[in-house]
Amino acid sequence: MNTAVLRTEARLLAREPGSLFWILAFPPLLLAILGAVPAFREHQDGLGGLRIVDTYVPVTVLVGMIVAGVQSMPVGLTGYREQGILRRMSTTPVRPSALLSAQMLVHALAALLSALLALTVGRLVYDVRLPGQPYGYLLALVLAVLVALALGSVISAVSGTVKIAGAVGTAVFFPMLFCAGVWLPVQAMPDLMADIVGFTPFGAAAQALNAATAGDWPGWSHLAVMAVWTVALSTAAARWFRWE
Amino acid sequence: MSVIEVTDLRKSYGGRAVVDGVSFCVEEGEIFGILGPNGAGKTTTVECVEGLRVPDAGRVRVTGLDPVADHDRVSHVLGAQLQEGRLQEKLTVREALQLYASFYPDPADWRPLAERLGLAERLGTRFGKLSGGQKQRLFIALALVGNPRIVVLDELTTGLDPRARRDTWQLIEDIRANGVTVLLVTHFMEEAQRLCDRIAVIDKGRVAALDTPAGLIRRSARATVITFTPSEPLDESEIGALPALASVEHKDGRITLAGSDETVNAVITLLARRRITAHQLRVSDATLDDAFLDLTDTTVTDPSMTESTP
């Protein structure tokens, strides 16, 4: 990791209003809008006494990660390859891998910041209680960020151009949002559907975050699902990635 | 001392030999040109020198080091400007210079470098907003910012206007005056003739000739060009019989002959014998352009090869 490259990439991400909006502003905004609906602030027996706005806090936390990992990062990485920026860096004493790891780290930090904003909006505006098991929550968050970055790396590895990376990213984006519970939070899904979604990276992440919110340690099976996806996707990305 | 040694370099893509046995040595402190038509293998050759490509066969040494196996050490002594390179669109000139300077243990001060390259007014401008010439100058600055012993410049004046091109040539001469060895890839004859101490002409993946610019011209069958307007028509067969004649052209009553010094003497003798006056007689050395066309396969038609003819 080269700190000058990292600083530069952080500065460059800060100059992308589109990425900033969708990663940092959109998830808390989505939560704020949903919470503004009075019916969504009523306790529901079907959700174990939770309100809909409660169930959407982990969802919006994951939305920021999915945008960062699947939409923003692959386009950046593929562009760096397509434009010869990685090649240019290959002729210097700093290896182009420094650029890749910097891209990943700034997107990871942006995703975590987005999660923090969503939690803050939930707590301050709608009085959503903070995670009862903070360490378990943090572990689930870190694993979710890792799997988002690994998924984004695979997209970048298989996409030859920025256009393809954008198209593949969008194709992956919506199923991932569904699994995270954007249309139907996992607590509200029928059991069978929730079980199936639990094998996908963000379905497992949603269930792990929910458990930690309720004060329990996240289920090991959900943590394991995320870890296995992370290893498998990272291996695939490393195998398929082309430097030029 | 040779700072770059390339011996019998070979590289194929998909079964097609792009570089097919290229050898040359670059001496410390010289400006060495690699000249050739598009697709001749120039860029692939220098990419092997830069360590960006692994040769199929042959040996490349940069200050005695293998650019692939010893990539890290080579990257400290060799600065590169790549063909068609780009930077992050929203990175400013100042940030790019600072960033690349930070990669090297003993970088050049980037401020005077930017000044000399005419980028001082553009330090706050983002890469995406620079003109083509400004981008090229920034790439030259990035190639030099690490204080390299060797700098490789690939097609650096392509896309520059004539003024900017001349400024860049002056800069390359300044770089060499500071003791830096320059490996220059170009298809501009005027550039090669003006700057290079020695030139390797590469055609179809091989070195077609390697000499000084003057040496290459002397080798050409068309080393001397004679033009004049005769006061009376000349007999075609007598012109055709001139010694060492390479070509004849007639245009608006003006005759252009290409050949050697021997041809010049014979023309003057012929005119005197026939009592013909040669109006506006001009005898000139052929340009590198003529020599180049002579040395490479002229069936390759590339307009850029002739556009720099003065």
HADDOCK unambig.tbl for C-alpha pairs under 7 A between the chains (distance, minus, plus):
assign (segid A and resid 4 and name CA) (segid B and resid 99 and name CA) 6.31 0.50 0.50
assign (segid A and resid 12 and name CA) (segid B and resid 90 and name CA) 6.54 0.50 0.50
assign (segid A and resid 12 and name CA) (segid B and resid 91 and name CA) 6.90 0.50 0.50
assign (segid A and resid 83 and name CA) (segid B and resid 85 and name CA) 6.80 0.50 0.50
assign (segid A and resid 83 and name CA) (segid B and resid 86 and name CA) 5.62 0.50 0.50
assign (segid A and resid 84 and name CA) (segid B and resid 85 and name CA) 5.46 0.50 0.50
assign (segid A and resid 84 and name CA) (segid B and resid 86 and name CA) 5.99 0.50 0.50
assign (segid A and resid 85 and name CA) (segid B and resid 85 and name CA) 6.90 0.50 0.50
assign (segid A and resid 85 and name CA) (segid B and resid 86 and name CA) 5.92 0.50 0.50
assign (segid A and resid 85 and name CA) (segid B and resid 87 and name CA) 5.62 0.50 0.50
assign (segid A and resid 88 and name CA) (segid B and resid 85 and name CA) 6.78 0.50 0.50
assign (segid A and resid 91 and name CA) (segid B and resid 50 and name CA) 6.73 0.50 0.50
assign (segid A and resid 91 and name CA) (segid B and resid 75 and name CA) 5.82 0.50 0.50
assign (segid A and resid 91 and name CA) (segid B and resid 80 and name CA) 6.55 0.50 0.50
assign (segid A and resid 92 and name CA) (segid B and resid 75 and name CA) 5.20 0.50 0.50
assign (segid A and resid 92 and name CA) (segid B and resid 103 and name CA) 7.00 0.50 0.50
assign (segid A and resid 93 and name CA) (segid B and resid 72 and name CA) 5.55 0.50 0.50
assign (segid A and resid 93 and name CA) (segid B and resid 75 and name CA) 5.28 0.50 0.50
assign (segid A and resid 93 and name CA) (segid B and resid 76 and name CA) 6.19 0.50 0.50
assign (segid A and resid 93 and name CA) (segid B and resid 103 and name CA) 6.22 0.50 0.50
assign (segid A and resid 93 and name CA) (segid B and resid 104 and name CA) 6.88 0.50 0.50
assign (segid A and resid 94 and name CA) (segid B and resid 103 and name CA) 6.09 0.50 0.50
